[in-house]
């Protein structure tokens, strides 16, 4: 888009939207040009719109369409796949100011929230009515519900309670022509028409701009958290424990893995002392009440010990449970202190977790890169974190090679290239290998039907998307 057309676009946006809504200064644009994905391509957008209402979103989409400008929707920018990265000539449409919790219906157990509501804020608000919103990505304190829905985010407790898609009853979305689609229901059941709500979940802003969401809630009570922690002399031993818990038919409320690289980073940052020889930490949580929960915790602890776990620790008091899980919450920010982190997000069958962890260790040695591992191990969702020193181009190249090899090994074990972060930009090659030609054709047909000019977050979510001309 020529610079003269840029001026016409920004003028149209500024004239149509409330004061302070449109950003055009280069310094103000830069923070909105990309998400938290290391090494994903991006460009400075023409403008950023800080929408505060449905009308702002509709006006932005219509004006952008009139100027053939791509629209890149954005929440808090905490994504790790480049899904919110801007391209040249685009308008970034931020929903971060849309933070109203419009309704909490305790009787029917649902909430209606705007896209910019933070996950933690929603959980705190519904707890006041004795309700619970289970999806809890590690970024829950800083990520928005709109972003969670756009990527179908998971979290620590998704092994038992499901991912974001399992809680989305409906939504309001603005389509590529500026029309408003009100999708879904508030009833417990409903099968009228195609599941258009489900189609939008995980679509990464390529089919519509999610403005508000109706979310199913659970009762807050009836659960008693018990944590089980085991330190393991090797990553393989920890993987064996994960496979044993799964094979026994136990569905924990959480089952998280942290390797020694992550543990050392957290310990150095928080000034903790680690047990001697600890190569991996498994954190499990069961939440069945009473004697049933106690018996289940005992079984999990026994599996940890049989697999070689040492210093197996138990906790029941809420503060102690939170303390034991703090290491998992701090792992990613602790690693970021060491340098840029390229974050993988592969998911393999639960029984393949030990084999996949072994292959990741071998890749790290062969590629001569540092790979730390954190994982939602209970559902096979692994997050190898590849660290390359700032400014070291050779290390960066080796890290990219390792990233691609991990994707290949994951697929060879029957896995998928992304469990919860989304395809964005970083996973396009992996998605191309995973999706069949027929499935890709279906993706393109749906995209063409809802966004025929390809203006909504082009080039993201699935390979072969044409950019706007």
Secondary structure, 3 states (H helix, E strand, C coil): CCHHHHHHHHHHHHHHCCCCCEECCHHHHHCCCCCCCCCCCCCCCCEEEECCCHHHHHHHHHHHHHCCCCEEEECCCCCCCCCCCCCCCCEEEECCCCCCEEEEECCCCEEEEECCCEHHHHHHHHHCCCEECCCCCCCCCCCEHHHHHHHCCCCCCHHHHCCHHHHEEEEEEECCCCCEEEEECCCCCCCCCCCHHHHHCCCCCCCCEEEEEEEECEECCCCCCEEEEEEECCHHHHHHHHHHHHHCCCCCCEEEEEEHHHHHHHHHHHCCCCCCCCCEEEEEEECCCHHHHHHHHHHHHHHHHHCCCEEEEEECCHHHHHHHHHHHHHHHHHHHCCCEEEECCEECCHHHHHHHHHHHHHHHHHHCCEEEEEEEHHHCEEEEEEEECCCCHHHHHHHHHHHHHHHHHHHHCCCECCCCCCCCCCCHHHHHHHCCHHHHHHHHHHHHHHCCCCCECCCCCCCCCCCCC
